[in-house]
Amino acid sequence: MLRRRVGTSGLAVSRLGLGTLTWGNCADIESATAQLATFVDAGGSLVETCDGYTGGESQRMLGDAIAKLSVGGMRREQLVLAGRTDVPPGGLSRGALLAALDTSLARLGTDHLDLWQLPFPGSADPGGLDEALTAVQVAVLSGRVRYAGLVGPRGWQLATAVERARGMGQAVVPVSAQVEYSLLVRAVEGELLAAAGHHGVGLLAWAPLGRGVLTGKYTDGTPVDSRGASRALARYVEARRTGPAARIVPAVLTAADGLGTSPLAVALAWARDRPGVAATIVGARDRAQLAAALASDTLTLPDEIRAALDDVSRPHPPA
């Protein structure tokens, strides 16, 4: 699998990342371990995790999967662990953030994250941005974190964080922005994409399949074994089954039929090759689903099909 640099940083990741949102919901430890093995065997490196997924169970499963595969010869250095920290109970204070980081490291069974991703501090967070950036600085200097990034920032937030961090040293400057980006959600193409390009920040696109809607599986209802039928994830899927999906999903199905491939591959290839995107992140229920996503790595959309998908999915009004 091809590697890409995240923005202008020295961090290189596989252009398809493995998400772990479903681990502990739709995937058990056996499935999770099989997914990770399949992903690494295919040349994948970027694994996304979050301390808020299934109350931390997803991270514990990932740690167990890494330990099991390490016995078989997989090396920790083959993985780029991108860990997200949700807002802890104490807010985005330095102490709360570092405590959350240490909890994640213990669950994962590792001494460092390759990429630590934080939300932009809100007005109620103690110390605000300076406090959060100081936590990043401590984490980097102590070796617990290699690079830092933001989760879901607006353009002005990303620019503000980069400029403020530069005064603290290059190691603290965010190199990534993890954002929802798909044919169904193109809001990042407004000010955020411009800010990221200007500051050398790479995008990690999550939900590139429109939370599963772009695969076409929900066209005629809700499959009983899908995320849309899961009590934990149904609301997550329903949010993308309305509005533009009615015109975009048929276009994806038509493109897939014409290319002799799957709608999943078409949607992933479109998001993967958007300007500024370093990697797309997909989650799977089992190894078979993941294998289908990995197969998309060989697909490059013809210019005319890409243009048609661009047109049918263009936001109205534009992002």
C-alpha positions as CSV (number, residue, x, y, z in Angstrom):
1,M,0.0,0.0,0.0
2,L,1.3,3.4,-0.9
3,R,2.5,5.8,1.9
4,R,1.8,9.5,2.1
5,R,3.3,12.2,4.2
6,V,0.9,14.0,6.5
7,G,1.0,17.5,5.3
8,T,4.6,18.8,5.2
9,S,5.6,16.9,8.3
10,G,8.0,13.9,8.4
11,L,5.1,11.6,9.4
12,A,4.3,9.0,6.7
13,V,1.2,6.9,6.8
14,S,-0.6,4.3,4.6
15,R,-3.2,6.1,2.5
16,L,-5.9,3.9,3.9
17,G,-6.2,3.8,7.7
18,L,-7.9,1.3,9.9
19,G,-10.5,2.8,12.3
20,T,-11.6,1.0,15.5
21,L,-14.9,2.6,16.2
22,T,-16.7,-0.7,15.6
23,W,-14.4,-2.6,18.0
24,G,-16.5,-3.6,21.1
25,N,-19.7,-2.8,19.2
26,C,-19.8,-4.8,16.0
27,A,-16.4,-6.6,16.3
28,D,-15.2,-8.8,19.1
29,I,-11.5,-9.5,19.9
30,E,-11.2,-12.3,17.4
31,S,-12.5,-10.2,14.6
32,A,-10.4,-7.2,15.7
33,T,-7.2,-9.3,15.7
34,A,-8.0,-10.7,12.3
35,Q,-8.7,-7.2,11.0
36,L,-5.4,-5.9,12.2
37,A,-3.5,-8.9,10.8
38,T,-5.1,-8.5,7.4
39,F,-4.4,-4.7,7.4
40,V,-0.7,-5.1,8.3
41,D,-0.3,-7.9,5.8
42,A,-1.7,-5.6,3.1
43,G,0.9,-3.0,3.9
44,G,-1.3,-0.8,6.1
45,S,0.2,1.2,8.9
46,L,-2.2,3.9,10.1
47,V,-4.5,2.7,12.9
48,E,-6.9,5.2,14.4
49,T,-8.1,4.9,18.0
50,C,-10.0,7.0,20.5
51,D,-10.4,6.8,24.3
52,G,-14.1,7.4,23.9
53,Y,-14.8,4.4,21.7
54,T,-17.0,1.9,23.6
55,G,-15.8,3.4,26.9
56,G,-12.2,2.5,26.3
57,E,-12.9,-1.2,25.4
58,S,-11.9,-0.5,21.8
59,Q,-8.4,0.6,22.9
60,R,-8.1,-2.4,25.2
61,M,-9.0,-4.7,22.3
62,L,-6.4,-2.9,20.1
63,G,-3.8,-3.4,22.7
64,D,-4.6,-7.1,23.0
65,A,-4.6,-7.5,19.2
66,I,-1.1,-5.8,19.0
67,A,0.2,-8.1,21.8
68,K,-1.1,-11.3,20.1
69,L,0.3,-10.4,16.7
70,S,3.6,-9.3,18.2
71,V,4.1,-12.9,19.3
72,G,3.8,-13.9,15.6
73,G,6.4,-11.4,14.5
74,M,4.6,-8.1,13.9
75,R,6.6,-5.2,15.2
76,R,5.1,-2.1,16.9
77,E,7.2,0.0,14.5
78,Q,5.0,-1.2,11.7
79,L,2.1,0.7,13.1
80,V,1.3,4.4,13.2
81,L,-1.0,4.7,16.1
82,A,-3.2,7.8,15.8
83,G,-4.9,8.3,19.2
84,R,-7.7,10.7,19.8
85,T,-8.5,12.1,23.2
86,D,-12.1,13.1,23.8
87,V,-12.7,15.9,26.2
88,P,-12.0,14.4,29.7
89,P,-14.1,15.2,32.8
90,G,-11.7,17.8,33.9
91,G,-11.9,19.6,30.5
92,L,-8.9,20.2,28.3
93,S,-6.5,21.1,31.1
94,R,-2.9,20.0,31.0
95,G,-3.4,17.6,33.9
96,A,-6.5,16.0,32.5
97,L,-5.1,15.6,29.1
98,L,-1.9,14.0,30.2
99,A,-3.9,11.7,32.5
100,A,-6.1,10.7,29.6
101,L,-3.0,10.1,27.4
102,D,-1.4,7.8,30.1
103,T,-4.7,5.9,30.4
104,S,-4.7,5.3,26.6
105,L,-1.1,4.2,26.5
106,A,-1.8,1.7,29.3
107,R,-4.8,0.3,27.5
108,L,-2.8,0.0,24.2
109,G,0.2,-1.5,25.9
110,T,2.6,0.9,24.3
111,D,4.9,3.7,25.5
112,H,4.0,6.3,22.8
113,L,1.4,7.4,20.3
114,D,2.8,8.3,16.9
115,L,0.0,10.9,16.5
116,W,-2.0,12.4,19.4
117,Q,-5.1,14.2,18.3
118,L,-7.1,16.7,20.4
119,P,-10.2,18.7,20.0
120,F,-9.8,22.5,19.9
121,P,-10.4,23.9,23.4
122,G,-13.8,25.6,24.1
123,S,-14.4,28.7,26.1
124,A,-15.1,26.6,29.2
125,D,-11.9,24.6,29.1
126,P,-9.4,25.7,31.8
127,G,-6.4,27.5,30.4
128,G,-7.8,27.2,26.9
129,L,-5.4,26.6,23.9
130,D,-2.2,27.4,25.8
131,E,-3.0,24.8,28.4
132,A,-3.7,22.1,25.7
133,L,-0.5,23.0,23.8
134,T,1.5,22.8,26.9
135,A,0.2,19.3,27.5
136,V,1.3,18.4,23.9
137,Q,4.7,19.9,24.6
138,V,5.1,17.8,27.8
139,A,4.0,14.7,26.0
140,V,6.4,15.2,23.1
141,L,9.4,16.1,25.3
142,S,8.7,13.0,27.5
143,G,8.6,10.7,24.5
144,R,5.0,9.7,24.9
145,V,3.9,11.4,21.7
146,R,5.7,11.8,18.3
147,Y,3.3,14.2,16.5
148,A,0.2,16.2,17.3
149,G,-3.0,17.0,15.5
150,L,-6.5,18.3,15.9
151,V,-9.9,16.7,15.6
152,G,-12.7,18.4,13.7
153,P,-11.3,22.0,13.7
154,R,-12.6,24.9,11.8
155,G,-10.3,26.8,9.6
156,W,-9.7,29.6,12.0
157,Q,-9.1,27.2,14.9
158,L,-6.5,25.3,12.9
159,A,-4.7,28.5,11.9
160,T,-4.8,29.8,15.5
161,A,-3.4,26.5,16.9
162,V,-0.6,26.4,14.4
163,E,0.5,30.0,14.9
164,R,0.3,29.7,18.7
165,A,2.2,26.4,18.7
166,R,5.0,27.8,16.6
167,G,6.0,30.0,19.5
168,M,6.5,26.9,21.6
169,G,8.6,25.0,19.2
170,Q,8.2,23.0,16.0
171,A,7.5,19.7,17.7
172,V,4.2,21.1,19.1
173,V,2.8,22.4,15.8
174,P,-0.3,20.3,14.7
175,V,0.5,18.3,11.5
176,S,-2.9,16.8,11.0
177,A,-6.6,17.5,11.1
178,Q,-9.0,14.5,11.4
179,V,-12.3,15.5,9.8
180,E,-15.4,13.9,8.3
181,Y,-15.0,14.0,4.5
182,S,-16.9,12.1,1.9
183,L,-19.1,12.6,-1.2
184,L,-21.9,13.3,1.3
185,V,-20.0,15.7,3.5
186,R,-17.7,18.2,1.8
187,A,-17.8,21.1,4.2
188,V,-14.1,20.9,4.8
189,E,-13.5,22.3,1.3
190,G,-14.3,25.7,2.6
191,E,-11.9,27.6,4.9
192,L,-10.5,24.5,6.6
193,L,-8.9,23.0,3.4
194,A,-7.4,26.4,2.6
195,A,-6.0,26.8,6.1
196,A,-4.6,23.3,6.1
197,G,-2.9,23.8,2.8
198,H,-1.4,27.1,3.9
199,H,0.0,25.7,7.1
200,G,1.2,22.4,5.8
201,V,-1.4,20.3,7.7
202,G,-2.6,17.0,6.2
203,L,-6.2,15.8,6.4
204,L,-7.2,12.4,7.8
205,A,-10.6,11.8,6.3
206,W,-12.9,9.7,8.5
207,A,-16.3,8.3,7.4
208,P,-15.2,8.4,3.7
209,L,-18.1,6.0,3.0
210,G,-20.7,8.4,4.3
211,R,-21.0,6.2,7.5
212,G,-21.7,3.2,5.2
213,V,-24.5,4.9,3.2
214,L,-22.3,5.3,0.0
215,T,-21.9,1.5,-0.2
216,G,-25.6,1.4,-1.4
217,K,-26.5,-1.1,1.3
218,Y,-29.3,1.1,2.7
219,T,-31.0,1.8,-0.7
220,D,-33.7,-0.7,-0.1
221,G,-33.9,-0.7,3.7
222,T,-31.6,-1.5,6.6
223,P,-29.8,-4.9,6.6
224,V,-30.1,-6.7,9.9
225,D,-26.3,-7.1,10.2
226,S,-25.4,-3.5,9.4
227,R,-24.4,-0.6,11.6
228,G,-27.8,1.0,10.7
229,A,-29.4,-1.8,12.7
230,S,-27.1,-1.5,15.6
231,R,-28.5,0.2,18.7
232,A,-25.2,1.8,19.4
233,L,-24.5,3.1,15.8
234,A,-28.0,3.5,14.2
235,R,-28.1,7.3,14.9
236,Y,-24.6,7.6,13.5
237,V,-25.8,6.1,10.2
238,E,-29.2,7.8,10.0
239,A,-27.6,11.2,10.0
240,R,-26.3,10.5,6.4
241,R,-29.3,8.7,4.9
242,T,-31.2,11.9,4.2
243,G,-30.8,15.0,2.1
244,P,-28.0,14.7,-0.6
245,A,-27.8,10.9,-0.3
246,A,-30.9,10.6,-2.6
247,R,-29.0,12.0,-5.5
248,I,-25.4,11.0,-4.7
249,V,-25.8,7.3,-3.9
250,P,-27.4,6.4,-7.2
251,A,-24.5,8.2,-9.0
252,V,-22.0,6.1,-7.0
253,L,-23.8,2.9,-7.9
254,T,-23.8,3.9,-11.6
255,A,-20.1,4.7,-11.6
256,A,-19.3,1.4,-9.9
257,D,-21.4,-0.5,-12.4
258,G,-19.6,1.2,-15.3
259,L,-16.2,0.5,-13.9
260,G,-17.0,-3.1,-12.9
261,T,-16.2,-2.4,-9.2
262,S,-18.0,-1.9,-5.9
263,P,-19.6,1.4,-4.7
264,L,-17.4,1.1,-1.7
265,A,-14.3,1.3,-3.9
266,V,-15.6,4.2,-5.9
267,A,-16.5,6.2,-2.7
268,L,-13.1,5.5,-1.1
269,A,-11.1,6.3,-4.2
270,W,-12.9,9.6,-4.6
271,A,-12.1,10.7,-1.0
272,R,-8.6,9.2,-0.9
273,D,-7.5,11.3,-3.8
274,R,-9.0,14.7,-2.8
275,P,-6.5,17.5,-2.5
276,G,-4.9,17.7,1.0
277,V,-6.0,14.2,2.1
278,A,-3.2,12.2,3.5
279,A,-5.3,9.1,4.3
280,T,-8.9,7.9,4.6
281,I,-10.0,6.0,7.7
282,V,-12.4,3.1,7.4
283,G,-13.9,0.9,10.1
284,A,-15.1,-2.7,9.5
285,R,-17.3,-5.2,11.1
286,D,-15.1,-8.1,10.1
287,R,-12.1,-9.1,8.0
288,A,-14.2,-9.6,4.9
289,Q,-15.5,-6.0,5.0
290,L,-11.9,-4.7,5.6
291,A,-10.6,-6.8,2.7
292,A,-13.2,-5.1,0.4
293,A,-11.9,-1.7,1.5
294,L,-8.3,-2.7,1.0
295,A,-9.1,-3.9,-2.6
296,S,-10.0,-0.3,-3.4
297,D,-6.4,0.7,-3.1
298,T,-5.8,-0.3,-6.7
299,L,-8.6,1.8,-8.1
300,T,-8.0,5.2,-9.7
301,L,-11.1,7.0,-10.9
302,P,-11.1,8.1,-14.5
303,D,-11.3,11.9,-14.9
304,E,-14.8,11.9,-16.4
305,I,-16.2,9.8,-13.5
306,R,-14.5,11.9,-10.9
307,A,-15.9,15.1,-12.5
308,A,-19.4,13.6,-12.6
309,L,-19.2,12.7,-8.9
310,D,-17.8,16.1,-8.0
311,D,-20.7,17.7,-9.8
312,V,-23.5,15.6,-8.3
313,S,-22.1,15.9,-4.7
314,R,-21.2,19.6,-4.9
315,P,-22.7,21.4,-1.8
316,H,-25.6,23.8,-2.5
317,P,-24.5,26.5,-1.6
318,P,-20.9,25.5,-2.1
319,A,-18.8,24.8,1.1
